[in-house]
């Protein structure tokens, strides 16, 4: 028999085992001693309560742990359910939402809303390891997981999907399915409770489901989750209810635009312009506008493009100059990290242009404008891939381009030759199937272009690091076709 006497001051506990010789070997005695030793540590890390509700306030400069719950290992399911029902978190703008140890690994003592073993820590490390190209916008979508158990399971599931893809396996693996199933169970249990069904946590979890389906390229399931997201959002007052929560608002922008791009459809929500400040704009706006003026005058694009399309292409010129100049900076310095080190570059500098190219499709007046729009989307697709976004699908763009060029319409007008050639080169660089690549080469031959025309393409919207290899492959394919014939 084991008894435990707790003194008033809480400093000492007397553990008596009967018979005494069994104390050393009894597992329950070991557990009791361990619990007593760990009690002060757990008290120190336990969130304080205000009126019976856990009060977890963000603390400056401590990273993701500011948005996390300290959850003991015992009776974890009950504690998770309690945390889901009681917790309402204010998600702040996170500029450094993860604290790593000195060797770059994940801190094993950091608190999380779910049980974290070695496998889970490895997946979190994968998210924050810069060599794995899984960085884009993580400062905004990762905090969603640290606030909610279901959302965290989805962060782990999506990280497992990405890790599988890097190993050449595009199917959903066992680990990813296991985390996804845990998230589904958690959300289904909570949706019956009106108090939590439209909480920040449940909103973040559904965004995680949308992200999961986008990675799997499951458009129909993604649309189901999207519809559910907007229904729950309506319960809390619509889009305006998350406008002041940057992590939610920017994650919606990111996740919705990823699938909207894959399908080439208009996103339902406008971009959150209050958060989309391009930090590179003051340095490169003037040079980017000069770059656009040169294109406009040399290729006379003003004669067949609307003011709205021209303005978007001007933004593409600024992006072109920004990437080129920043990339030149990092060449002489091996240790310098500019664009690859800036994991928010894609979201703040590339996606606003993507948004405009997607939303303007309803205002397209003729085929030449659509040709230009598709070319811009293909440019953006390669830029997104270069900055670590994945998967980035381009088959919808190339399918529309194919329909456009298989007709004998105004897109074959001589004045559009340079724009048509540039769009085809963009398609050739972004294409992923042999059928697409073969069609692009055949279409280029149909245009009867001279090799010198390819030099003009490089005077348009062009970044060597994004397109040089693709252009070389196109040239090689054309040479091979000519030799074969």
Secondary structure, 3 states (H helix, E strand, C coil): CEEEEECCCCCCEEEEECCHHHCCCCHHHHHHHHHHHHHHHHHHHCCCEECCEECCCCCCCCHHHHHCCCCCCCCHHHHHHHHHHHCCCCCCCCCCCCCECCCCCECCCCCCCCCCCHHHHHHHHHHHCHHHCCCCCHHHHHHHHHCCHHHHHHHHHHHHHHHHHHCCCCCCCHHHHHHHHHHHHHHHHHCCCHHHHCCHHHHHHHHHHHHHHHHCCCHHHHHHHHHHHHHHHHHCCCHHHHCCCHHHHHHHHHHHHHHHHHHCCCCCCCCCCCCCCCCCHHHHHHHHHHHHHHHHHHHCHHHCCCHHHHHHHHHHHHHHHHHHHHHHHHHCCCCCCCCCCCCCHHHHHHHHHHHHHHHHHHHCCCHHHHHHHHHHHHHHHHHHHHCCCCCCCCHHHHHHHHHHHCCCCHHHCHHHHHHHHHHHHHHHHHCCCHHHHHHHHHHHHHCCCCCCHHHHHCCCCCCHHHHHHHHHHHHHHHHHHHHHC
